[in-house]
Amino acid sequence: MEVVLAEKCGFCAGVRVADKLVRLAAAKGLSGGILGQVVHNESVEEEMARLGFPTVSSLSEARSHAGRIVFSAHGVAPSVRAEARSLGLVAIDTTCKFVTDIHREIERSLEAGFFIAILGQVGHREVVGYTNDLDPGRYRVFYDLAEVRSFDWSSHPRVKVIFQTTINAETFSEHVTEIRHRAQETLIADTICYATKENQDALRVLCADPSIDAIVVIGGLYSKNTKELAKIAEESKRTFLIGVAAELDQETFRGMRKVGVSAGASTPDYDIESVVTALRAFGS
Ligand code: SF4
């Protein structure tokens, strides 16, 4: 069985930096708590814990981990940074540069009097980081088109549209059209991350290949961008969404001649390599 790896897949630049910053700290003998997973991937989470940086669910928990807290690539709200300072915690901030840019964009847009329409998932850590400290009357997060349609736009004539970095732009194009119709002035901030788009585009190339029988997408349980990849693949191919190579079932691939592989932006190289190796072994 031939195994084809998507030309672009796996760790994005932001996640590579976050991963590196924690490793550098560990190499210096430091330890600390990571607020939520440093990236949405269980393999990385376990490895970080082995390096002395376990996941913690609150700032106060980090006190018992050398008083050091790591903010993930998803970023946090300014109030969380302030609280960490007030607790005397030392922060290692791995917030992705693109996420920081969006925080600034929102700040500038609010100052300019815009209502913020965030297209993304309520409760996603990146989105919580943007919205946690905002006046609830100045923004709204939309995921379903029906929510955009039923929202009362009459008191929001000027709207700035912000995208969660990892969403699929095509899924939300109708949302944008709808907002344009309803608001008097709509400005779009193109905040979808290029890394996500590159992984999606490379996957589409595999999906367009008629000789590929199935696609394996590798990524963490909570990785939104991995799920988006699986969704794209499912439209045209038999798709398997897995976390690690051990989840592959050889029987399922019997008779297949060519399998494509892609991975989310938070999937480490070693998980990708082990899946590719396992699939190739199935065919030998
Ligand atoms: S997917 Fe994009 S925005 Fe998110 S961490 Fe990676 S580079 Fe940054």
Residues whose N, C-alpha, C, O or C-beta is under 5 A from the ligand:
A	BS01	SF4	C12 A13 G14 V15 A73 C96 F98 V99 T165 C193 A195 T196 A265
